[in-house]
Amino acid sequence: MKITKAVIPAAGLGTRVLPATKVMPKEMFPIVDKPAIQYIVEEAAASGITDILIITNRGKGYIEDHFDRAPLLEQILENDGKDDLLASFQHLHKLVNIQYIRQIETKGLGHAISKAKTFVGNEPFAVLYGDDVVVGGNAPATKELIDAYGEYGKGVIGIKPVSRKMISSYSCVKIENLHDNIYKCTDMIEKPQTDDEIFSLYSILGRCVLPPEIFDILENTKPGAKNEIQLTDAMKVLANSYGMTAIEYTGTRYDIGNKFGIMKAAIEVGVEHPEIGAELRDYIKEFAKTL
């Protein structure tokens, strides 16, 4: 079955990067000259997604505005002959069909995804976490997961290794290599706190493709870590009962929900940027001499 729908949960409060997120949604933080969520939407579109539901919260109206038309600005740029600037954003409202829904109560990622049931219907769908920007790779990360779903017919999680120090802040998965960067996943746990709970140092980071059965599971999922309804707990039921596929996607993932991740993204994407890359590389080399 062709996967054409995606859900982007973007209702988090961004507390790890306060005070910047007191007014500005973290999803709108710029990585050079594009907000983080634009990278995510563009990845979805490049993966064959045609319809996206973005789950927001109070104060996230900037996201809707960004993907909307801006007739006055467009007219000014057109009159001034600034075609390059106009082309940099005029296509955004045509990328995909985007709908929005608010998560009135922030009860966790699983609770947010449950809000997408009507939008998804009885189809498999992709989930692209609003905190995670993935760039580069052999193909868009979501496309790699969609291809794995087509090959194995099971839910797919995107994974990356994390340090042992950080694994307790993420999830960890029990996996067995099938071939190359593709694994069979049979178990997972959110935020493991003891050595016995650590299956591996691989964590679910930012991307998954799920069957519609996940919604029935979420309805019966009780609050877990942080007293929130965790998507990982629902996916654990899938992994335990049907098995899931895990793929270590080939792109580079940036966590724009924390300060260091934001800085890494700006620097690493910046040095490859066609407009400022050479100048930024020269600056970094000179600045490094002062450290």
WOCOR-V618956 format. One record per helix or strand. SS is the DSSP state (2 for helix, 1 for strand). FROM is the first residue (numbers start at 0). TO is the last residue. If there is no record, write none. Layout:
# WOCOR-V618956
ss->[SS SS]
from->[FROM FROM]
to->[TO TO]
This chain:
# WOCOR-V618956
ss->[1 2 2 2 1 1 2 1 2 2 2 2 1 2 2 1 1 2 1 2 1 1 2 1 2 2 2 1 1 2 2]
from->[4 14 19 25 29 33 35 50 60 70 82 91 96 108 116 124 131 140 155 166 170 181 194 201 213 224 230 243 251 258 276]
to->[8 16 21 27 30 34 45 55 65 78 86 94 101 113 119 127 134 151 160 168 178 189 196 209 218 226 240 246 254 269 287]
